[in-house]
Amino acid sequence: MYFQFLLAAVIGSIAYLDRTAAFQVMLHRPLVVATAMGAVFGNVFAGAQVGAILELLYLARLPVGASIPPDDTGAAMFAGAAAAVSASSVGLSAGSITAVLLLSVPCAELGKAADRQVRRINGRIASLTAESVEKGDSHAVEQGLLAGVTLFALSGVVLTLLFTGAGVVVGRQLLPRFGPASKSFFAALLPVLILLGAASVFSCTRIGRTAPVFYLTMAMVFAATFLFRWAG
Amino acid sequence: MEGTDKAVRRSAWRRQFLLQGCWNYEGMQNVGFAYSILPALRHIYREKPEELTKALKRHLEYFNTQPAMGGVILGAALKLEERAAAGEVDSRDIGTFKVGLMGSLGAIGDAYFWGALRPMASVAGAVLALVHPFLGIAALLLVYNLSHLPIRWKGFSAGIEGEEKAVEFLKGSGFAAKTEDRKIVAAILGGAYAGAVCGKTALMFGSGQAAPAFLLLAVLTVHLLTVLFRKAVSPSEILLFLLIIGTLLVWH
């Protein structure tokens, strides 16, 4: 288990760096992170299952200006680990998927708060950098940037260990205690989560022409899926 | 005028990927921008340390734009620094140029990358992950980066040719049309995703007669959620509400 957490921490630091500080090549997206955590904790498909739903849930919140969106990377770490651990012991039902996704919300908000804190500390680093440059030390810029990147990476490692640890505990201790009735209650909420993801996509792509396109495609695919399966 | 050599320019291009490395509320991407342009400044002012300090102070002022669009401004600022060192332009024009461009580039970049390309890549990834997880991940990364990385490279290259080329690049790239196209593709994929899942769920709940009612309910739910997003309700708040409902039902 130590090796798994070590591997998760390495992946987590890369994902959190990609989120803000470096690259931005989408390695931090929930689908990538949850699948990776699923692979680390023993079930890549369970991780991808929750990651695919989580991928769309927070799309409507854009990282524009000073606004920080909820930490969907952290939520994916929790959900991927919990899904993989519970899938390998009791199987992953629709109820378990929903429960894992809903329980990941505190991680998204905690990660957002941690991100805000890192950016505040970076403000101090930036002002120290400016003071050193004033004195003629150009290397201070490189040191300041390195300090900022290190802070983002360290915060990423701590959050990863926290979220995957919580995910493993929830997957092992909490989910197996859910009875069939509880699972079916949660399972009934799963379509709402998927519609929430679709609404997120629709919300951030909304222009005059996308509304009819979105609803028409939804109706056509609904009819095709329904008729195909009903006839079959 | 003495220009920067290729190695220095390449170093500046690589460094732009750390534009947000020290993101802070006061100067936002200021340290990242100064870090990115530093190799060029060291080259341009290698025998004038006071000028280097002045130039660095210029670039440590407030700066914020969409990170993928930062390359255009970085390239153009680098070119302006070369011209300022040669006495062709006033060094104060560099700050004015950056401030003038960062807002509009930020708006174009936010609309294209966050509002169109990322949703399109995400929904493509989510749909294909149903076939195989690695197919989904590959789709997400390829759809996004096949557009993202060339824009970073072309933007920086255009910027380094001068402000006029940078403006030409922005006009010639057709961001407005590309944004609209990608938004439509994302809407089609999002609608297909919602329709497929609802169709599957409707089957579990009953007969064909109930299907239109189920579809109407799904459409109304999406519409309601979209209205909530427009009223600045966070997805976390909606999910938390669902978690409370789920917990209460289980408790009951």
Interface residues (C-beta under 8 A of the other chain):
Chain A: T20 A21 A22 F23 Q24 V25 M26 L27 R29 L31 V32 T35 G38 V44 F45 G47 A48 G51 A52 I53 E55 L56 L57 Y58 L59 A60 R61 L62 P63 V64 G65 A66 P70 T98 A99 L101 L102 L103 V105 A108 E109 R119 R120 N122 G123 I125 A126 S127 T129 A130 V133 E134 G136 S138 V141 E142 G144 L145 L146 A147 G148 V149 F152 F178 A181 S182 F185 F186 L189 P191 V192 L193 I194 L195 L196 G197 A198 A199 S200 V201 F202 S203 C204 T205 R206 I207 R209 T210 A211 V213 F214 Y215 L216 T217 M218 A219 M220 V221 F222 A223 A224 T225 F226 R229 W230
Chain B: F17 L18 Q20 G21 C22 W23 N24 Y25 E26 G27 M28 N30 V31 G32 A34 Y35 L38 L41 R42 P49 E50 L52 T53 L56 K57 L60 N64 P67 A68 G106 D110 W114 G115 A116 R118 P119 M120 A121 S122 V123 G125 A126 A129 L130 P133 F134 G136 I137 L140 L141 Y144 N145 H148 L149 E180 R182 K183 I184 A186 A187 I188 L189 G190 G191 A192 Y193 A194 G195 A196 V197 C198 G199 K200 T201 A202 L203 G208 A211 L215 A218 V219 T221 V222 L225 T226 F229 R230 S234 P235 S236 I238 L239 L240 L242 L243 I245 G246 L249 V250
